[in-house]
Structures are given as structure tokens and as C-alpha cells.
Amino acid sequence: MVKKPRYFLIPLILGIFFCNYIKAQDNNHLADSTYPIITTFLGNWQRNYYGSDAPDTLGLIWKHHLGTGETVISRRLGKKIWSGAGWTGQPLLVCEKGELFLIQGAYDHHLKKIEAETGKLVWQYKFDDVIKGTGTIWVNETPDTAENSLVILQGSRLGVGNFLDSKHIPSYRAISYFTGKELWRFDQKWTSSYSRDVDGSALILNDTAYIGFENSIFTVFDPDYMNADTINGMLQPKIFEEHKLYNANDVYSHKNNIVTESSPAILGDRIYVASGAGHVWGYNLKSRTLDWDFFIGSDIDGSAVITCDSCVLVSVERQYIKGKGGAFKLNPAKVPKEAVEWYFPVENKDFNGWEGGIIGSIGINDSYINKDSTHLAAFVGIDGYLYVVDHNSIDTLQKVLGPDSLSLYPTPKLIYKEKVGPSISTPIFTQNRLIVAGYWGISIYEYSSNNKFILLDKKSGSFESTPIVYQNKIYIASRDGYLYCFGSKN
């Protein structure tokens, strides 16, 4: 039975809830005053929180060697060697008895627990392949032991030595935060999708997890290993529901590239998930069906992001469409055909096999401002430009063509634009800072109440992953093999 969900609107409430609950457990001495701060990709179930208190500079405080690993692209393309961590690759952050710890997946096949103050490795757990996605930390309210009160749900690529048609691919797993020991593994089904990897981060309400796997099956399951069953020699979690995030036409038009790489987000009684089959789906928590479908037709890699005015922001890659990729703001209170609030196209440009559009998710400042401030949204296109728009205001002087190159839509007011180089990372905001990473490096901007942007510092490097920020430090993994801690050395 899927329990009625509770909704946690901001990370502060999440932290207070987790901390108070865990402190109340008399038998849970290990988790006393331990709580997650960044619990999932883009921070919370609305995918709009990235930490707090950004620094002014990008001084190197420490770097941790994540290592290098082998992965197989396909039988035809063979093996590749990847270093560090890439997309989405955002670290998670936990306060444990007053000390901060990071959880970072890496291309050396390991999930790692790292001291945030020093960069020292605490433990690492080995997967069968490189880890691309960001995990989710689940607080188990009824653990069998103290060490299982915090659980990391983490995916990886399908496994070196495995191929799409392999019999078993357990590329999604549950790991104890305290010990680094495996609790269960989830065997990914072979579907019409050409992937059985897991990149997305689960959304968890009470005792129930929701995620779109790369086989494009939206799966509702029980994350508790105490309720898991042994299937095919593996302890696997109990599945409540499965829903296809594609249809037969998508399989044909996308040539089996119907991969779901995004992370779901909640708004009201629906969970929204963007599918690589070209849809933004709404899963109804009451009817337990996919009852809302906004069809774009492109590949969609970024996650749905929830705004303070109850809308959904979605990035659009330029693939399988005639027009330009870009960013949509959708109002899911309306029927899908009438849901577009605005569309912002970006220029076409080929880079690394992408034809243009936006690969990463959209960052917003809604969690950090009051109602009278400008509600900003930031994204970087494959065209190499950073765009910052006012997502609550329309440019009344123009309309733009949508991804189909036929539909005309309103477009938001452009606040700031700068050439920063191509990126698949997600820009992140704090109270008055914007942090942008990409293939040309990482930059930190200050923005004022009248929306003036000033570059404070910049550091070269190759970054695909998304950073987090906390207590005047920025944590981000690079393709050069390292996890970095940047900030003021003082």
C-alpha cells in the first residue's frame, strides 16, 4: 500500500524534521543529531535548492582524487576510459554529529563518503560500472539497526561486461550511509529503450520511492530492505507500480532512444518527470496513473523544476525536432495543449554529438528570495551562452517559435547573457550568488537587487557535474579526476 505522502516544501523543514525524528530514536545512537542537508539531485523534491552561503572566491581548499574507470559504450563502439565524475554528478551533503560529509559517485565505479572539511575518504562501495547520476538519501523511520537509518539510493551504468541484452543488470542499489554496505540491488528490465543504466535520483514520500529508470519505466517501490525479496539470487526491493514513459510511436521516431535520465519533482498531487521519449508526464498520486502528458518530441535530459508559482520548468535538447531547443515554463493546472506559459529558444550549435538546446536542468532562485524580488531562472545552452531570465515576466514585444518550428509562444524577459562556453551542468543560485560550471571552467557571479551581474571569480577546468554550496564552500567534481572544494581559505 502506498501511503499518503507528506510534502516538504523547503530544505530547512526537511532538516528540522529529519533531525527531530532521529533524535527521538532512543536506540539510534549512531544517528543522533544526524540529518541530510542536500538529500537528492538539486536538493529537494521540487529540484530547486542547492545549499546556502556561497563564497566570493574560488580558492582551492582541497581536492580529492576520484580516480578513473572503464565503461563500455556498446559492442560496436567498445570501451572508454573516464575520469573523475560527470553529468549529473552532484554531491549529497549530510550533517553527522556536527561534522559535514559528502556522498559522491565517481567514474572509478565507486560511491564514496568523504569528509567535507578535509576531503578525506571515509568509505567507498564498488559498483559494476561508472556512476553518472546523483543519489538520494532516504531516512528510514523504522530501521532494524541504527546503521541502516540513513540509506543512499544510487544508480550506475549497466556494468562492464554487460550489454543491453544481458540477463541481469542490477544497476540501482541501496547502500547504508553509515557503513557503506549494500542493502539491496534492483535488476533493471530490458524494454524498448536502448539503456538499462540509472542516472535519475529518486523522490521519496514517507516509505515510498518514485523514479524514472533509463529503461523508461516510471517505478514506484518500497526502499526498505526489510521488505525486500530474493529474486534471481538478489535481494530486490518490492515494486508497487510500473508505468511506461513512452508509446510505440516514440520508439519508432527516436529509434529506441527513449531513455529517461531525469529526476522526478512533486507539485500538489502530481509527480512530474521528463522523458527522453519527448514527454513531460504527470503522475497522479491519487489515481496512481499518468494523467498529464505534455508532448515536445525532442530528447529531454534535464529534470522538471518546480517554481514558486506552481509551474514546471523543463529544458529541451535539440534532437528529433525541426525547431530550436530551449526552455519551457509549463502550468500543469491547465490541460497540456494550453499549459505553455513561455518558451525561450537557444541557438543551434553542434558540440560533442549534441545538436544544440539545453542538456542540463534549469536553476532558479525561488528558494532564496522574498515575494517582491525578481524570480530568476538560469541555464546554459550547448551554444555556449549563459542565459538568465525573469521566469515570472513576459517580453511583450515578441513571440518565439517552439520546438516544432510552427507554434508561437510568449517568451520571458532576458536579464543577463554571457558567453561562458558549452555546458551540461546546472547553474545554481544562493541568496545573491550564481555559480556556473561547464567545459570552459567554473565561475561565480554576484547579482544585485536590480539584477546586475558581476563576475567575482573564475577558474578553468572541465566540469559536467552540478555543484553544491554550503558555508562559503563550493563542492564540484571534474572530468580531470578530482572532486574539488573551492572557497575562501579563511
Summary of the structure (lengths in Angstrom):
residues: 490
radius of gyration: 20.8
end to end distance: 51.4
largest distance: 63.1
contacts: 1842
relative contact order: 0.14
helix: 7%
strand: 44%
